[in-house]
Amino acid sequence: MNKILINVKSVKVLDYNRNTNNYDLEINLDINGNERNIKRTYEPKNAEIIYKDLIEFIKNKFEEENTVFSDDPLEGNIILIDNVEDIEDKMIMFFKKLNDKVRGFKTMRVHEGFINMYHSFKGLSISF
């Protein structure tokens, strides 16, 4: 049985697209001591739903990549995400703040500072 330990190090916003109403995220992971970045696109919606989907996506991605085809039921992989309890609250708060910022941007009626606000999404991040 292989144990795959995943440590979520950071989540960063790469870009926000107002036309399609979604933002691109880059998730920095440490997998058994190896650094890995994955990208995912989300629409601003409930922060808890985004968090659960992101954690499920991470688990499924590395379960598929490390699938062992065997008749022995004990030859599978165990995927563990380290510090899930610690990152849950921080990540949900990050997504809530990001969604609030998107909502504020979409309701913006003044053109002053529009470009600056648009570019302010890039680089927003949280580290764990």
N, CA, C and O atoms as CSV, one atom per row, in Angstrom:
chain,resi,resn,atom,element,x,y,z
A,1,MET,N,N,0.851,-1.165,0.000
A,1,MET,CA,C,0.000,0.000,0.000
A,1,MET,C,C,0.902,1.235,0.000
A,1,MET,O,O,1.790,1.373,0.841
A,2,ASN,N,N,0.660,2.118,-0.949
A,2,ASN,CA,C,1.429,3.356,-1.055
A,2,ASN,C,C,0.689,4.486,-0.370
A,2,ASN,O,O,-0.522,4.638,-0.532
A,3,LYS,N,N,1.411,5.262,0.382
A,3,LYS,CA,C,0.834,6.419,1.056
A,3,LYS,C,C,1.332,7.682,0.353
A,3,LYS,O,O,2.537,7.921,0.264
A,4,ILE,N,N,0.403,8.475,-0.137
A,4,ILE,CA,C,0.738,9.717,-0.820
A,4,ILE,C,C,0.290,10.857,0.085
A,4,ILE,O,O,-0.906,11.060,0.297
A,5,LEU,N,N,1.258,11.596,0.616
A,5,LEU,CA,C,0.976,12.701,1.516
A,5,LEU,C,C,1.041,14.011,0.742
A,5,LEU,O,O,2.078,14.363,0.179
A,6,ILE,N,N,-0.079,14.725,0.720
A,6,ILE,CA,C,-0.184,15.989,-0.004
A,6,ILE,C,C,-0.293,17.126,1.005
A,6,ILE,O,O,-1.141,17.107,1.897
A,7,ASN,N,N,0.570,18.103,0.849
A,7,ASN,CA,C,0.544,19.284,1.701
A,7,ASN,C,C,0.245,20.496,0.811
A,7,ASN,O,O,1.024,20.820,-0.085
A,8,VAL,N,N,-0.870,21.151,1.060
A,8,VAL,CA,C,-1.231,22.342,0.293
A,8,VAL,C,C,-0.420,23.501,0.857
A,8,VAL,O,O,-0.556,23.852,2.029
A,9,LYS,N,N,0.429,24.094,0.008
A,9,LYS,CA,C,1.304,25.170,0.481
A,9,LYS,C,C,0.707,26.554,0.244
A,9,LYS,O,O,0.804,27.431,1.102
A,10,SER,N,N,0.088,26.748,-0.921
A,10,SER,CA,C,-0.497,28.066,-1.207
A,10,SER,C,C,-1.519,27.968,-2.331
A,10,SER,O,O,-1.529,27.021,-3.117
A,11,VAL,N,N,-2.376,28.978,-2.377
A,11,VAL,CA,C,-3.359,29.147,-3.454
A,11,VAL,C,C,-3.200,30.576,-3.946
A,11,VAL,O,O,-3.166,31.516,-3.152
A,12,LYS,N,N,-3.104,30.733,-5.269
A,12,LYS,CA,C,-2.843,32.048,-5.854
A,12,LYS,C,C,-3.793,32.286,-7.027
A,12,LYS,O,O,-4.070,31.374,-7.806
A,13,VAL,N,N,-4.287,33.514,-7.142
A,13,VAL,CA,C,-5.125,33.891,-8.277
A,13,VAL,C,C,-4.210,34.299,-9.419
A,13,VAL,O,O,-3.403,35.218,-9.278
A,14,LEU,N,N,-4.336,33.616,-10.547
A,14,LEU,CA,C,-3.541,33.958,-11.720
A,14,LEU,C,C,-4.198,35.043,-12.551
A,14,LEU,O,O,-3.527,35.937,-13.066
A,15,ASP,N,N,-5.534,34.956,-12.679
A,15,ASP,CA,C,-6.229,35.906,-13.542
A,15,ASP,C,C,-7.714,35.881,-13.219
A,15,ASP,O,O,-8.250,34.873,-12.758
A,16,TYR,N,N,-8.366,37.006,-13.468
A,16,TYR,CA,C,-9.819,37.083,-13.374
A,16,TYR,C,C,-10.340,37.582,-14.706
A,16,TYR,O,O,-9.817,38.551,-15.254
A,17,ASN,N,N,-11.369,36.927,-15.233
A,17,ASN,CA,C,-11.972,37.314,-16.495
A,17,ASN,C,C,-13.406,37.758,-16.220
A,17,ASN,O,O,-14.259,36.944,-15.864
A,18,ARG,N,N,-13.662,39.036,-16.385
A,18,ARG,CA,C,-14.993,39.558,-16.104
A,18,ARG,C,C,-16.013,39.086,-17.138
A,18,ARG,O,O,-17.184,38.905,-16.804
A,19,ASN,N,N,-15.595,38.885,-18.367
A,19,ASN,CA,C,-16.523,38.452,-19.413
A,19,ASN,C,C,-17.092,37.069,-19.136
A,19,ASN,O,O,-18.294,36.847,-19.280
A,20,THR,N,N,-16.238,36.149,-18.742
A,20,THR,CA,C,-16.700,34.784,-18.463
A,20,THR,C,C,-17.018,34.583,-16.991
A,20,THR,O,O,-17.510,33.524,-16.600
A,21,ASN,N,N,-16.739,35.597,-16.164
A,21,ASN,CA,C,-16.988,35.565,-14.729
A,21,ASN,C,C,-16.337,34.353,-14.059
A,21,ASN,O,O,-16.999,33.579,-13.368
A,22,ASN,N,N,-15.040,34.205,-14.276
A,22,ASN,CA,C,-14.312,33.155,-13.576
A,22,ASN,C,C,-12.883,33.602,-13.307
A,22,ASN,O,O,-12.373,34.530,-13.935
A,23,TYR,N,N,-12.253,32.925,-12.364
A,23,TYR,CA,C,-10.865,33.222,-12.054
A,23,TYR,C,C,-10.052,31.934,-12.085
A,23,TYR,O,O,-10.543,30.852,-11.763
A,24,ASP,N,N,-8.798,32.087,-12.483
A,24,ASP,CA,C,-7.879,30.964,-12.567
A,24,ASP,C,C,-7.047,30.928,-11.301
A,24,ASP,O,O,-6.508,31.944,-10.863
A,25,LEU,N,N,-6.950,29.745,-10.720
A,25,LEU,CA,C,-6.172,29.564,-9.505
A,25,LEU,C,C,-4.976,28.667,-9.784
A,25,LEU,O,O,-5.037,27.764,-10.618
A,26,GLU,N,N,-3.896,28.930,-9.077
A,26,GLU,CA,C,-2.733,28.052,-9.098
A,26,GLU,C,C,-2.557,27.539,-7.677
A,26,GLU,O,O,-2.434,28.325,-6.738
A,27,ILE,N,N,-2.546,26.231,-7.521
A,27,ILE,CA,C,-2.411,25.609,-6.221
A,27,ILE,C,C,-1.025,24.996,-6.138
A,27,ILE,O,O,-0.664,24.148,-6.954
A,28,ASN,N,N,-0.250,25.425,-5.152
A,28,ASN,CA,C,1.102,24.931,-4.946
A,28,ASN,C,C,1.044,23.807,-3.920
A,28,ASN,O,O,0.605,24.012,-2.788
A,29,LEU,N,N,1.489,22.622,-4.320
A,29,LEU,CA,C,1.411,21.435,-3.470
A,29,LEU,C,C,2.789,20.851,-3.220
A,29,LEU,O,O,3.704,21.010,-4.028
A,30,ASP,N,N,2.919,20.179,-2.100
A,30,ASP,CA,C,4.104,19.389,-1.779
A,30,ASP,C,C,3.614,17.950,-1.666
A,30,ASP,O,O,2.865,17.609,-0.751
A,31,ILE,N,N,4.044,17.109,-2.604
A,31,ILE,CA,C,3.592,15.727,-2.651
A,31,ILE,C,C,4.773,14.824,-2.358
A,31,ILE,O,O,5.672,14.659,-3.183
A,32,ASN,N,N,4.754,14.238,-1.159
A,32,ASN,CA,C,5.857,13.379,-0.707
A,32,ASN,C,C,7.212,14.061,-0.904
A,32,ASN,O,O,8.183,13.410,-1.289
A,33,GLY,N,N,7.278,15.349,-0.646
A,33,GLY,CA,C,8.535,16.084,-0.755
A,33,GLY,C,C,8.809,16.707,-2.111
A,33,GLY,O,O,9.813,17.402,-2.269
A,34,ASN,N,N,7.951,16.482,-3.089
A,34,ASN,CA,C,8.121,17.051,-4.430
A,34,ASN,C,C,7.130,18.195,-4.639
A,34,ASN,O,O,5.939,18.053,-4.361
A,35,GLU,N,N,7.632,19.327,-5.130
A,35,GLU,CA,C,6.771,20.474,-5.415
A,35,GLU,C,C,5.990,20.235,-6.703
A,35,GLU,O,O,6.506,19.677,-7.671
A,36,ARG,N,N,4.733,20.673,-6.687
A,36,ARG,CA,C,3.899,20.524,-7.881
A,36,ARG,C,C,2.869,21.640,-7.896
A,36,ARG,O,O,2.296,21.963,-6.856
A,37,ASN,N,N,2.630,22.223,-9.037
A,37,ASN,CA,C,1.612,23.255,-9.209
A,37,ASN,C,C,0.510,22.723,-10.110
A,37,ASN,O,O,0.777,22.110,-11.144
A,38,ILE,N,N,-0.725,22.961,-9.709
A,38,ILE,CA,C,-1.851,22.610,-10.562
A,38,ILE,C,C,-2.706,23.856,-10.731
A,38,ILE,O,O,-2.695,24.750,-9.885
A,39,LYS,N,N,-3.442,23.905,-11.826
A,39,LYS,CA,C,-4.290,25.062,-12.127
A,39,LYS,C,C,-5.735,24.606,-12.221
A,39,LYS,O,O,-6.036,23.495,-12.660
A,40,ARG,N,N,-6.614,25.492,-11.800
A,40,ARG,CA,C,-8.042,25.199,-11.815
A,40,ARG,C,C,-8.799,26.507,-11.995
A,40,ARG,O,O,-8.373,27.544,-11.487
A,41,THR,N,N,-9.917,26.468,-12.714
A,41,THR,CA,C,-10.745,27.642,-12.959
A,41,THR,C,C,-12.065,27.503,-12.205
A,41,THR,O,O,-12.693,26.445,-12.215
A,42,TYR,N,N,-12.473,28.593,-11.552
A,42,TYR,CA,C,-13.724,28.595,-10.790
A,42,TYR,C,C,-14.524,29.847,-11.081
A,42,TYR,O,O,-13.980,30.897,-11.422
A,43,GLU,N,N,-15.839,29.707,-10.936
A,43,GLU,CA,C,-16.738,30.853,-10.949
A,43,GLU,C,C,-16.936,31.286,-9.505
A,43,GLU,O,O,-16.930,30.445,-8.605
A,44,PRO,N,N,-17.110,32.580,-9.266
A,44,PRO,CA,C,-17.375,33.033,-7.899
A,44,PRO,C,C,-18.724,32.474,-7.432
A,44,PRO,O,O,-19.770,32.794,-7.995
A,45,LYS,N,N,-18.680,31.654,-6.418
A,45,LYS,CA,C,-19.895,31.093,-5.824
A,45,LYS,C,C,-19.605,30.805,-4.361
A,45,LYS,O,O,-18.659,31.368,-3.809
A,46,ASN,N,N,-20.359,29.977,-3.735
A,46,ASN,CA,C,-20.212,29.667,-2.326
A,46,ASN,C,C,-18.791,29.182,-2.028
A,46,ASN,O,O,-18.302,28.256,-2.674
A,47,ALA,N,N,-18.134,29.805,-1.056
A,47,ALA,CA,C,-16.740,29.493,-0.729
A,47,ALA,C,C,-16.574,28.055,-0.253
A,47,ALA,O,O,-15.567,27.419,-0.565
A,48,GLU,N,N,-17.535,27.534,0.490
A,48,GLU,CA,C,-17.442,26.156,0.974
A,48,GLU,C,C,-17.494,25.167,-0.183
A,48,GLU,O,O,-16.798,24.151,-0.169
A,49,ILE,N,N,-18.311,25.459,-1.176
A,49,ILE,CA,C,-18.419,24.583,-2.347
A,49,ILE,C,C,-17.102,24.595,-3.126
A,49,ILE,O,O,-16.631,23.544,-3.562
A,50,ILE,N,N,-16.513,25.764,-3.300
A,50,ILE,CA,C,-15.233,25.856,-4.005
A,50,ILE,C,C,-14.164,25.073,-3.249
A,50,ILE,O,O,-13.395,24.326,-3.854
A,51,TYR,N,N,-14.116,25.244,-1.923
A,51,TYR,CA,C,-13.125,24.530,-1.103
A,51,TYR,C,C,-13.276,23.016,-1.248
A,51,TYR,O,O,-12.299,22.312,-1.506
A,52,LYS,N,N,-14.503,22.519,-1.082
A,52,LYS,CA,C,-14.737,21.070,-1.169
A,52,LYS,C,C,-14.394,20.542,-2.553
A,52,LYS,O,O,-13.802,19.470,-2.680
A,53,ASP,N,N,-14.761,21.287,-3.594
A,53,ASP,CA,C,-14.455,20.861,-4.959
A,53,ASP,C,C,-12.949,20.830,-5.198
A,53,ASP,O,O,-12.440,19.915,-5.847
A,54,LEU,N,N,-12.245,21.812,-4.683
A,54,LEU,CA,C,-10.794,21.875,-4.865
A,54,LEU,C,C,-10.099,20.712,-4.161
A,54,LEU,O,O,-9.205,20.092,-4.736
A,55,ILE,N,N,-10.493,20.412,-2.936
A,55,ILE,CA,C,-9.890,19.296,-2.196
A,55,ILE,C,C,-10.210,17.974,-2.893
A,55,ILE,O,O,-9.341,17.110,-3.012
A,56,GLU,N,N,-11.432,17.814,-3.346
A,56,GLU,CA,C,-11.823,16.584,-4.066
A,56,GLU,C,C,-11.053,16.460,-5.378
A,56,GLU,O,O,-10.626,15.366,-5.746
A,57,PHE,N,N,-10.873,17.577,-6.083
A,57,PHE,CA,C,-10.106,17.578,-7.329
A,57,PHE,C,C,-8.666,17.135,-7.083
A,57,PHE,O,O,-8.119,16.338,-7.845
A,58,ILE,N,N,-8.053,17.653,-6.019
A,58,ILE,CA,C,-6.675,17.286,-5.694
A,58,ILE,C,C,-6.578,15.793,-5.393
A,58,ILE,O,O,-5.688,15.110,-5.900
A,59,LYS,N,N,-7.489,15.290,-4.572
A,59,LYS,CA,C,-7.471,13.857,-4.239
A,59,LYS,C,C,-7.645,12.997,-5.480
A,59,LYS,O,O,-6.887,12.051,-5.695
A,60,ASN,N,N,-8.637,13.321,-6.296
A,60,ASN,CA,C,-8.907,12.524,-7.496
A,60,ASN,C,C,-7.769,12.588,-8.505
A,60,ASN,O,O,-7.445,11.584,-9.139
A,61,LYS,N,N,-7.165,13.752,-8.656
A,61,LYS,CA,C,-6.080,13.915,-9.622
A,61,LYS,C,C,-4.914,12.993,-9.304
A,61,LYS,O,O,-4.387,12.331,-10.198
A,62,PHE,N,N,-4.511,12.942,-8.053
A,62,PHE,CA,C,-3.353,12.132,-7.693
A,62,PHE,C,C,-3.708,10.670,-7.481
A,62,PHE,O,O,-2.834,9.804,-7.527
A,63,GLU,N,N,-4.976,10.392,-7.249
A,63,GLU,CA,C,-5.409,9.000,-7.199
A,63,GLU,C,C,-5.372,8.399,-8.604
A,63,GLU,O,O,-4.953,7.256,-8.786
A,64,GLU,N,N,-5.820,9.186,-9.610
A,64,GLU,CA,C,-5.784,8.716,-10.998
A,64,GLU,C,C,-4.360,8.545,-11.493
A,64,GLU,O,O,-4.057,7.575,-12.187
A,65,GLU,N,N,-3.480,9.479,-11.143
A,65,GLU,CA,C,-2.091,9.414,-11.606
A,65,GLU,C,C,-1.332,8.249,-10.993
A,65,GLU,O,O,-0.384,7.747,-11.596
A,66,ASN,N,N,-1.727,7.814,-9.815
A,66,ASN,CA,C,-0.994,6.769,-9.104
A,66,ASN,C,C,-1.814,5.494,-8.956
A,66,ASN,O,O,-1.654,4.762,-7.980
A,67,THR,N,N,-2.689,5.227,-9.920
A,67,THR,CA,C,-3.518,4.034,-9.872
A,67,THR,C,C,-2.670,2.788,-10.084
A,67,THR,O,O,-1.832,2.723,-10.983
A,68,VAL,N,N,-2.916,1.803,-9.227
A,68,VAL,CA,C,-2.228,0.516,-9.336
A,68,VAL,C,C,-3.271,-0.511,-9.757
A,68,VAL,O,O,-4.294,-0.678,-9.092
A,69,PHE,N,N,-3.005,-1.198,-10.865
A,69,PHE,CA,C,-3.925,-2.218,-11.344
A,69,PHE,C,C,-3.459,-3.566,-10.818
A,69,PHE,O,O,-2.453,-4.110,-11.276
A,70,SER,N,N,-4.187,-4.093,-9.866
A,70,SER,CA,C,-3.825,-5.360,-9.253
A,70,SER,C,C,-5.077,-6.021,-8.699
A,70,SER,O,O,-6.069,-5.354,-8.407
A,71,ASP,N,N,-5.018,-7.343,-8.556
A,71,ASP,CA,C,-6.125,-8.077,-7.958
A,71,ASP,C,C,-6.102,-7.979,-6.441
A,71,ASP,O,O,-7.112,-8.241,-5.788
A,72,ASP,N,N,-4.969,-7.608,-5.879
A,72,ASP,CA,C,-4.824,-7.497,-4.434
A,72,ASP,C,C,-5.442,-6.187,-3.947
A,72,ASP,O,O,-4.995,-5.115,-4.356
A,73,PRO,N,N,-6.458,-6.248,-3.083
A,73,PRO,CA,C,-7.100,-5.022,-2.622
A,73,PRO,C,C,-6.201,-4.154,-1.740
A,73,PRO,O,O,-6.497,-2.979,-1.519
A,74,LEU,N,N,-5.113,-4.724,-1.238
A,74,LEU,CA,C,-4.211,-3.968,-0.379
A,74,LEU,C,C,-3.126,-3.237,-1.148
A,74,LEU,O,O,-2.277,-2.587,-0.538
A,75,GLU,N,N,-3.131,-3.324,-2.464
A,75,GLU,CA,C,-2.099,-2.671,-3.269
A,75,GLU,C,C,-2.526,-1.314,-3.800
A,75,GLU,O,O,-1.939,-0.811,-4.758
A,76,GLY,N,N,-3.519,-0.726,-3.201
A,76,GLY,CA,C,-3.972,0.591,-3.640
A,76,GLY,C,C,-3.141,1.702,-3.029
A,76,GLY,O,O,-2.120,1.458,-2.386
A,77,ASN,N,N,-3.587,2.899,-3.235
A,77,ASN,CA,C,-2.916,4.080,-2.699
A,77,ASN,C,C,-3.796,4.743,-1.649
A,77,ASN,O,O,-5.022,4.764,-1.759
A,78,ILE,N,N,-3.152,5.274,-0.647
A,78,ILE,CA,C,-3.847,6.081,0.342
A,78,ILE,C,C,-3.424,7.519,0.096
A,78,ILE,O,O,-2.241,7.850,0.177
A,79,ILE,N,N,-4.393,8.368,-0.204
A,79,ILE,CA,C,-4.123,9.784,-0.455
A,79,ILE,C,C,-4.509,10.543,0.812
A,79,ILE,O,O,-5.670,10.541,1.220
A,80,LEU,N,N,-3.528,11.186,1.424
A,80,LEU,CA,C,-3.772,11.969,2.636
A,80,LEU,C,C,-3.413,13.424,2.375
A,80,LEU,O,O,-2.340,13.729,1.854
A,81,ILE,N,N,-4.311,14.302,2.739
A,81,ILE,CA,C,-4.010,15.726,2.638
A,81,ILE,C,C,-3.682,16.205,4.037
A,81,ILE,O,O,-4.520,16.177,4.938
A,82,ASP,N,N,-2.448,16.643,4.198
A,82,ASP,CA,C,-1.952,17.100,5.492
A,82,ASP,C,C,-2.596,18.435,5.848
A,82,ASP,O,O,-2.923,19.226,4.964
A,83,ASN,N,N,-2.771,18.677,7.102
A,83,ASN,CA,C,-3.274,19.925,7.678
A,83,ASN,C,C,-4.609,20.394,7.089
A,83,ASN,O,O,-4.816,21.594,6.908
A,84,VAL,N,N,-5.511,19.457,6.790
A,84,VAL,CA,C,-6.815,19.820,6.203
A,84,VAL,C,C,-7.603,20.712,7.150
A,84,VAL,O,O,-8.231,21.677,6.715
A,85,GLU,N,N,-7.576,20.397,8.446
A,85,GLU,CA,C,-8.334,21.198,9.404
A,85,GLU,C,C,-7.793,22.626,9.475
A,85,GLU,O,O,-8.553,23.584,9.616
A,86,ASP,N,N,-6.467,22.751,9.376
A,86,ASP,CA,C,-5.853,24.076,9.459
A,86,ASP,C,C,-6.160,24.930,8.229
A,86,ASP,O,O,-6.433,26.124,8.345
A,87,ILE,N,N,-6.114,24.312,7.060
A,87,ILE,CA,C,-6.289,25.096,5.838
A,87,ILE,C,C,-7.752,25.371,5.499
A,87,ILE,O,O,-8.047,26.303,4.751
A,88,GLU,N,N,-8.665,24.573,6.038
A,88,GLU,CA,C,-10.071,24.736,5.668
A,88,GLU,C,C,-10.579,26.139,5.978
A,88,GLU,O,O,-11.120,26.809,5.098
A,89,ASP,N,N,-10.412,26.589,7.210
A,89,ASP,CA,C,-10.915,27.910,7.583
A,89,ASP,C,C,-10.230,29.017,6.799
A,89,ASP,O,O,-10.888,29.947,6.332
A,90,LYS,N,N,-8.909,28.923,6.651
A,90,LYS,CA,C,-8.165,29.957,5.929
A,90,LYS,C,C,-8.575,30.021,4.462
A,90,LYS,O,O,-8.743,31.102,3.898
A,91,MET,N,N,-8.734,28.840,3.850
A,91,MET,CA,C,-9.073,28.804,2.432
A,91,MET,C,C,-10.497,29.296,2.196
A,91,MET,O,O,-10.748,30.002,1.220
A,92,ILE,N,N,-11.416,28.941,3.058
A,92,ILE,CA,C,-12.805,29.400,2.910
A,92,ILE,C,C,-12.866,30.916,3.068
A,92,ILE,O,O,-13.571,31.585,2.313
A,93,MET,N,N,-12.138,31.466,4.037
A,93,MET,CA,C,-12.104,32.921,4.204
A,93,MET,C,C,-11.484,33.596,2.979
A,93,MET,O,O,-11.949,34.653,2.554
A,94,PHE,N,N,-10.440,32.993,2.412
A,94,PHE,CA,C,-9.808,33.536,1.205
A,94,PHE,C,C,-10.805,33.578,0.053
A,94,PHE,O,O,-10.905,34.585,-0.647
A,95,PHE,N,N,-11.546,32.480,-0.148
A,95,PHE,CA,C,-12.523,32.437,-1.238
A,95,PHE,C,C,-13.678,33.413,-0.994
A,95,PHE,O,O,-14.195,34.006,-1.941
A,96,LYS,N,N,-14.085,33.583,0.260
A,96,LYS,CA,C,-15.137,34.557,0.570
A,96,LYS,C,C,-14.680,35.968,0.224
A,96,LYS,O,O,-15.420,36.733,-0.395
A,97,LYS,N,N,-13.452,36.312,0.627
A,97,LYS,CA,C,-12.923,37.640,0.321
A,97,LYS,C,C,-12.762,37.840,-1.181
A,97,LYS,O,O,-13.038,38.920,-1.703
A,98,LEU,N,N,-12.316,36.802,-1.870
A,98,LEU,CA,C,-12.165,36.880,-3.322
A,98,LEU,C,C,-13.519,37.071,-3.993
A,98,LEU,O,O,-13.650,37.888,-4.904
A,99,ASN,N,N,-14.519,36.329,-3.553
A,99,ASN,CA,C,-15.862,36.468,-4.116
A,99,ASN,C,C,-16.448,37.846,-3.834
A,99,ASN,O,O,-17.130,38.416,-4.685
A,100,ASP,N,N,-16.186,38.389,-2.632
A,100,ASP,CA,C,-16.651,39.742,-2.311
A,100,ASP,C,C,-15.970,40.770,-3.208
A,100,ASP,O,O,-16.602,41.728,-3.654
A,101,LYS,N,N,-14.692,40.571,-3.468
A,101,LYS,CA,C,-13.961,41.493,-4.337
A,101,LYS,C,C,-14.513,41.433,-5.761
A,101,LYS,O,O,-14.646,42.465,-6.419
A,102,VAL,N,N,-14.836,40.228,-6.239
A,102,VAL,CA,C,-15.429,40.071,-7.573
A,102,VAL,C,C,-16.785,40.756,-7.617
A,102,VAL,O,O,-17.093,41.460,-8.579
A,103,ARG,N,N,-17.594,40.558,-6.590
A,103,ARG,CA,C,-18.918,41.183,-6.534
A,103,ARG,C,C,-18.792,42.703,-6.547
A,103,ARG,O,O,-19.549,43.382,-7.241
A,104,GLY,N,N,-17.839,43.242,-5.782
A,104,GLY,CA,C,-17.615,44.685,-5.763
A,104,GLY,C,C,-17.143,45.208,-7.109
A,104,GLY,O,O,-17.511,46.305,-7.529
A,105,PHE,N,N,-16.326,44.408,-7.775
A,105,PHE,CA,C,-15.815,44.793,-9.090
A,105,PHE,C,C,-16.939,44.813,-10.124
A,105,PHE,O,O,-16.997,45.706,-10.969
A,106,LYS,N,N,-17.827,43.827,-10.052
A,106,LYS,CA,C,-18.911,43.740,-11.025
A,106,LYS,C,C,-19.946,44.847,-10.831
A,106,LYS,O,O,-20.611,45.248,-11.786
A,107,THR,N,N,-20.084,45.338,-9.605
A,107,THR,CA,C,-21.061,46.394,-9.351
A,107,THR,C,C,-20.449,47.787,-9.459
A,107,THR,O,O,-21.130,48.789,-9.240
A,108,MET,N,N,-19.180,47.845,-9.791
A,108,MET,CA,C,-18.479,49.119,-9.904
A,108,MET,C,C,-19.067,49.929,-11.071
A,108,MET,O,O,-19.158,49.439,-12.197
A,109,ARG,N,N,-19.459,51.164,-10.785
A,109,ARG,CA,C,-20.072,52.005,-11.809
A,109,ARG,C,C,-19.167,53.149,-12.239
A,109,ARG,O,O,-19.425,53.790,-13.258
A,110,VAL,N,N,-18.119,53.413,-11.484
A,110,VAL,CA,C,-17.200,54.508,-11.786
A,110,VAL,C,C,-16.030,53.942,-12.564
A,110,VAL,O,O,-15.507,52.885,-12.209
A,111,HIS,N,N,-15.617,54.611,-13.602
A,111,HIS,CA,C,-14.539,54.111,-14.446
A,111,HIS,C,C,-13.152,54.423,-13.898
A,111,HIS,O,O,-12.159,53.846,-14.344
A,112,GLU,N,N,-13.084,55.333,-12.934
A,112,GLU,CA,C,-11.784,55.642,-12.350
A,112,GLU,C,C,-11.271,54.429,-11.586
A,112,GLU,O,O,-11.993,53.854,-10.771
A,113,GLY,N,N,-10.060,54.050,-11.840
A,113,GLY,CA,C,-9.456,52.925,-11.143
A,113,GLY,C,C,-9.889,51.561,-11.647
A,113,GLY,O,O,-9.556,50.541,-11.045
A,114,PHE,N,N,-10.636,51.535,-12.758
A,114,PHE,CA,C,-11.137,50.260,-13.293
A,114,PHE,C,C,-9.986,49.319,-13.645
A,114,PHE,O,O,-10.003,48.148,-13.267
A,115,ILE,N,N,-8.999,49.821,-14.356
A,115,ILE,CA,C,-7.867,48.982,-14.777
A,115,ILE,C,C,-7.074,48.499,-13.566
A,115,ILE,O,O,-6.675,47.336,-13.498
A,116,ASN,N,N,-6.850,49.396,-12.617
A,116,ASN,CA,C,-6.123,48.998,-11.416
A,116,ASN,C,C,-6.873,47.913,-10.647
A,116,ASN,O,O,-6.262,46.965,-10.155
A,117,MET,N,N,-8.175,48.050,-10.545
A,117,MET,CA,C,-8.982,47.046,-9.849
A,117,MET,C,C,-8.926,45.724,-10.599
A,117,MET,O,O,-8.833,44.661,-9.984
A,118,TYR,N,N,-8.982,45.786,-11.914
A,118,TYR,CA,C,-8.935,44.570,-12.725
A,118,TYR,C,C,-7.615,43.834,-12.522
A,118,TYR,O,O,-7.594,42.609,-12.399
A,119,HIS,N,N,-6.518,44.581,-12.488
A,119,HIS,CA,C,-5.202,43.958,-12.317
A,119,HIS,C,C,-4.912,43.592,-10.863
A,119,HIS,O,O,-3.962,42.856,-10.594
A,120,SER,N,N,-5.705,44.086,-9.932
A,120,SER,CA,C,-5.461,43.790,-8.530
A,120,SER,C,C,-5.781,42.338,-8.176
A,120,SER,O,O,-5.355,41.855,-7.127
A,121,PHE,N,N,-6.519,41.640,-9.027
A,121,PHE,CA,C,-6.811,40.238,-8.777
A,121,PHE,C,C,-5.568,39.359,-8.933
A,121,PHE,O,O,-5.389,38.380,-8.208
A,122,LYS,N,N,-4.729,39.720,-9.876
A,122,LYS,CA,C,-3.537,38.930,-10.150
A,122,LYS,C,C,-2.601,38.985,-8.957
A,122,LYS,O,O,-2.255,40.058,-8.464
A,123,GLY,N,N,-2.211,37.838,-8.515
A,123,GLY,CA,C,-1.260,37.756,-7.409
A,123,GLY,C,C,-1.893,37.638,-6.039
A,123,GLY,O,O,-1.174,37.441,-5.060
A,124,LEU,N,N,-3.214,37.751,-5.926
A,124,LEU,CA,C,-3.827,37.512,-4.624
A,124,LEU,C,C,-3.533,36.077,-4.218
A,124,LEU,O,O,-3.739,35.156,-5.008
A,125,SER,N,N,-3.063,35.880,-3.020
A,125,SER,CA,C,-2.710,34.517,-2.620
A,125,SER,C,C,-2.831,34.344,-1.121
A,125,SER,O,O,-2.941,35.305,-0.359
A,126,ILE,N,N,-2.806,33.095,-0.731
A,126,ILE,CA,C,-2.789,32.720,0.681
A,126,ILE,C,C,-1.829,31.543,0.822
A,126,ILE,O,O,-1.830,30.619,0.009
A,127,SER,N,N,-1.017,31.596,1.863
A,127,SER,CA,C,-0.062,30.518,2.130
A,127,SER,C,C,-0.463,29.792,3.411
A,127,SER,O,O,-1.080,30.373,4.304
A,128,PHE,N,N,-0.109,28.535,3.483
A,128,PHE,CA,C,-0.446,27.731,4.654
A,128,PHE,C,C,0.808,27.193,5.313
A,128,PHE,O,O,0.724,26.490,6.320
